[in-house]
Amino acid sequence: MGGLAERLLRDLVGRCRGAGIAVAFFLIPEGPAFQNLYSPEARIAADAYLQALSREFGVPVLAVNEPFAEEEFADSHHLLSAGAARFSRLFADRCLRPWMREE
């Protein structure tokens, strides 16, 4: 968090805004094994950082908030076809469509 990645993110959001492009952050699903790589404190810090950026930029954070089984991933981070299709349907229905109606 921070450093070059944050500077690039800030630049990208600024360019999108300058071009009239709506911006939203979104969270991808993670498998249980990947989630266990983070300590509870690290997860809290990452969530707080994302929420702070969201407030600062006035950008929503879109998340499905649906658990995905380890079997839906190739490596606990990259979804396999069936998991990707399920995520895409959920994301479109629960996140994208409502957000696009607001925009």
N, C-alpha and C positions, 0 to 999 in steps of 0.2 A: 504494500500500500504506500502510495506516495511516489516520489522520484519521477523518473522518465515516463513510466506508465501513466501516472496521474497527469503529468503535463500533456501527454498526447491525448488523453481522454478529454481534458479541458479544451484543448485545441479542436478536437473533433466535434464536441458539443457546440462550441462557439461557431464553427463553420456551418454546421447543420442549421443552427438558429439563424445565422446570417443568410442562409439560402431558403429560409422558410420551411425547413424540414422538421417535422415533429420528432421528438426524441423520447425514448423510454429505455430504462434499464430492465433486463430480465434475468431471472435466475434459471439455470439449467438443472435438471435433476442430477443427483449424485447417488451412487449405490452405497449401501451400508458400509462396505469396506473402505470406500473413499471418505465417507463422513467420519469414520473412526480415526482418520489420520490427523484430525484437528482436535486439539484440547477444547473443553468447553469455554475456556477463556479466549482462545483464538477465535472460535466461532462468534462469541459475543463481540469481540473487537472488530471482526470483519463485518458483521451485521451493523454495528454502530457506524463504521466508516461508510458503508453503502448508504445508510439512512441519512448521514450528514451530507453526502454528495447529492442525494436525492433532494433534500431540502434546499441546499444551496443553489442548485440548478433549476429547481421547480420541475423536476423530472420524476415521473412515477417509477416505482419498482414493480414489475409484473412477475408474479410467481404462481405456479400451479398449486404448490403446497400439497402434493399428492405423493405418497411414498411409492418408490419403484423398487422392485425386487432385484437382488444381485443378478439373477438369471436374465434380466432384461438388458444387461450391460456386457460389452466385450471385456472390459477391464475395470468395472466399477465407476467409470467416468464417461465412457463413450457408449451411447445406447445402440443396441442391435436394432434391426429393422422393425420388429414388432413393438419394441419399447419406444422407438422413435415415432412410429405411427401413433401410438397411444398418447405420447407426450404432445405431439402436434395437434391432435384433436382436442385434448384438454386445454392446451395453451390457446388455441383459436377460440374455443367456446368460452373459457373462463377469463381470459386476459385480453386478447387482441380485439375481439368484437366489442366488448364493453368500452375499451379504451378508444377505439376508433369512433364509436358513437359520440364520445365526449369531445374528441378532436374535431 
